[in-house]
């Protein structure tokens, strides 16, 4: 039996399956929400300077930094890497990019002049109107990985980051989460929060970070899609796999003229890192003007400090009118199969069950909504690449679970490659390996496995790791 996989360009087709990217176009609801679950404020597994932490920012509605809907990372002076499902249907005037710990007190926000979406995979590049380092002197772009990832990466720990759903109303802004790399595919890497922590709705486009042996931290991939639990598996687009597409865009960005308004520069006064657009310190608005730090006490005017626009930055504005929504926001929540949300200061409800739908998180723009129930999986979680069940291979093909008895054909079930997955192969392909197969075994901290007919041994202890079972695709390896 030989199975051929035809790779098709990735197309966004809907928002019902939580493991599919979500299109960023919806006329009814115009903002999104994403955050790390059970994360930490500081990175735990990778080394980042304060300037590099600042390089992780968010996409937002034009002129309104708090209206975040995806995460992105500055990888070059004017270049932001994110996911293309965050930008689908949008033009440069439809979004801005913010920097800072919390979107509600952004350090700075910048207009976008160009959007480049990868034609086949979930990745996009934003080119900012001007270099953000002109406003944020300490800002340091995080370089992206150009070294080809392979199965050796499985079992390593990496770190994700984002501004999305934390499932804790007291935790907002940028958070980090340690995840384990469990699979490496031709254009994607799969990570797992192992039921403890992970990436969540709207961390979309956020980076997967890794610090190499030389101490350099790089962006390995950007978040594409993931499990609904937010503590399970996430699929991320590998940047090393699309480097050929990225490099011409980076070269173009380096030669583009700057556009958009430039804030009044600090002329050596006492402004420190404060710029013309300013920031809020409670109800006090602070900003830099002609090299001098200035403040407005919005509370004395019965106003509040808030972001106004890309031209004015922060300023004193009238306090929003009280609503009947309590702590309920626009993105809402589910009460059983009833969806409740706040719209124009009014609490609203929608009975999803009445229309044969269920209440679930829909996407990063709409929040919770009524959606079609997920179809029953006829393959029970087994995908096209399949798995071995004793001397048989099981795999999903055209929505049907199939099984081939390899042993009856005098063959064995083994992983073949990233195109075919598991398949029946001739037993003699293991000559030279004895009884050790592709999945290998552990001899103390040493892993042994058969690869291309050759017995290989790797000392995990030299890496400060142990040997163990990784998963049904990798087998035994260092962890």
Buried (B, 14 or more C-beta within 10 A) or exposed (E): BEBEEEEEEBEBEEBBBBEBBBBBBBEEBBBBBBBBBBBBEEBEBBEBEEBBBBBBBBBBBBBBBBBBBBBBBBBBBBBBBBBBBBBBEBEBEBBBBBBBBBBBBBBBBBBBBBBBBBEBBBBBBBBBBBBBBBBBEEBBBBBBBEEEBEBEBBBBBBBBBBBBBBEEEEBBBBBBBBBBBBBBBEBBBBBBBBEEBBBBBBBBBBBBBBBEEEEEBBBBBBBBBBBEEBBBBBBBBBBBBBBEBBEEBBEBBEEBEEEEEEBBBBEEEEBEEBBBBBBBEEBBBBBBBEEEBEEBEBBEEEBBBBBBEBEBBBBBBEEEEEBEBEEBBBBBBBEEBBBBBBBEEEBEEBEBEEEEBBBBBBBBBBBBBBBBEEEEEEBEEBEBBBBBBEBBBBBBEEEEBBEBBBEEEEBBBBBBEBEBBBBBBEEEBBEEBEEBBBBBBBEEBBBBBBEEEEBEEBBBEEBEBBBBBBBBBBBBBBB
